[in-house]
């Protein structure tokens, strides 16, 4: 998201200008993209209309703001890797992310 999607949005809404509207539009679109991307996370259930509506509503309501927070650092600093340092290194997700990265790179703990 931070390397491909966000720069594309920033070309449409240039964030280097002093316009706060362009920055907020870019951050909002990227937050929505983050939420939509989260629809494929593990634990999502789509067995029936009720569960599907609840899953989509919950994800949009919780993950849009998370995505907006992550991308705000990227827009302000201009560094697409800054969210890694701010979220995955300094947050409470370290144990979860460490296990995930160990599995991805085949590191046995």
C-alpha positions as CSV (number, residue, x, y, z in Angstrom):
1,X,0.0,0.0,0.0
2,X,2.7,2.5,1.0
3,X,5.0,1.8,-1.9
4,X,2.5,1.4,-4.8
5,X,-1.0,2.6,-4.0
6,X,-0.2,5.7,-1.9
7,X,2.2,7.3,-4.5
8,X,-0.4,6.8,-7.2
9,X,-3.0,8.6,-5.1
10,X,-0.5,11.3,-4.3
11,X,0.0,11.9,-8.0
12,X,-3.8,12.5,-8.4
13,X,-3.9,14.7,-5.2
14,X,-0.5,16.2,-4.9
15,X,0.4,16.3,-1.2
16,X,3.5,18.4,-1.7
17,X,1.3,21.4,-2.2
18,X,0.1,23.4,0.9
19,X,-3.4,22.2,0.3
20,X,-4.6,20.3,3.4
21,X,-7.5,18.9,1.3
22,X,-5.1,16.9,-0.9
23,X,-3.4,15.5,2.1
24,X,-6.7,14.5,3.8
25,X,-8.0,13.0,0.5
26,X,-4.9,10.9,0.1
27,X,-4.9,9.8,3.7
28,X,-8.7,9.0,3.5
29,X,-8.4,7.0,0.3
30,X,-5.4,5.0,1.6
31,X,-7.2,4.3,4.8
32,X,-10.2,3.0,2.9
33,X,-7.9,0.9,0.7
34,X,-6.3,-0.5,3.9
35,X,-9.7,-1.5,5.2
36,X,-10.8,-3.1,1.9
37,X,-7.5,-5.0,1.8
38,X,-8.2,-6.3,5.3
39,X,-11.4,-8.0,4.1
40,X,-9.2,-11.0,3.1
41,X,-7.6,-11.4,6.6
42,X,-7.9,-14.6,8.5
43,X,-10.9,-14.8,10.7
44,X,-13.3,-13.1,8.3
45,X,-16.5,-15.0,7.9
46,X,-18.8,-14.8,4.9
47,X,-21.1,-17.7,5.6
48,X,-24.4,-16.0,5.0
49,X,-25.7,-12.5,4.6
50,X,-25.7,-11.6,8.3
51,X,-22.1,-12.6,8.9
52,X,-21.0,-11.0,5.7
53,X,-22.6,-7.6,6.5
54,X,-21.2,-7.7,10.1
55,X,-17.7,-8.6,8.9
56,X,-17.6,-5.9,6.3
57,X,-19.1,-3.3,8.6
58,X,-16.7,-4.2,11.4
59,X,-13.6,-4.1,9.2
60,X,-14.5,-0.8,7.6
61,X,-15.2,0.8,11.0
62,X,-12.0,-0.4,12.6
63,X,-9.5,-0.7,9.9
64,X,-10.1,2.6,8.0
65,X,-8.7,4.7,10.9
66,X,-5.8,2.3,11.4
67,X,-4.9,2.7,7.7
68,X,-5.3,6.4,7.9
69,X,-3.0,6.6,10.9
70,X,-0.3,4.4,9.2
71,X,-0.4,6.5,6.0
72,X,-0.4,9.8,7.8
73,X,3.3,9.2,8.8
74,X,4.1,8.3,5.2
75,X,2.5,11.4,3.8
76,X,4.1,13.7,6.3
77,X,7.6,12.3,6.1
78,X,7.6,11.2,2.4
79,X,9.1,7.9,3.4
80,X,7.0,4.8,2.5
81,X,8.9,2.6,5.0
82,X,8.2,4.8,8.0
83,X,5.0,3.0,8.9
84,X,7.1,-0.1,9.4
85,X,9.2,1.6,12.1
86,X,6.2,3.3,13.7
87,X,3.7,0.4,13.7
88,X,5.5,-2.9,13.4
89,X,8.6,-2.1,15.5
90,X,7.2,0.2,18.2
91,X,3.7,-1.2,18.6
92,X,2.2,-4.0,20.7
93,X,2.0,-6.1,17.6
94,X,5.7,-7.1,17.9
95,X,5.1,-10.7,19.2
96,X,2.6,-11.4,16.4
97,X,4.7,-9.7,13.7
98,X,7.9,-11.5,14.8
99,X,6.2,-14.9,14.5
100,X,4.7,-13.9,11.1
101,X,8.1,-12.8,9.8
102,X,9.8,-15.9,11.1
103,X,7.3,-18.0,9.3
104,X,7.7,-16.0,6.0
105,X,11.5,-16.2,6.0
106,X,11.6,-19.8,7.3
107,X,13.3,-19.0,10.6
108,X,12.8,-21.7,13.2
109,X,12.6,-20.4,16.8
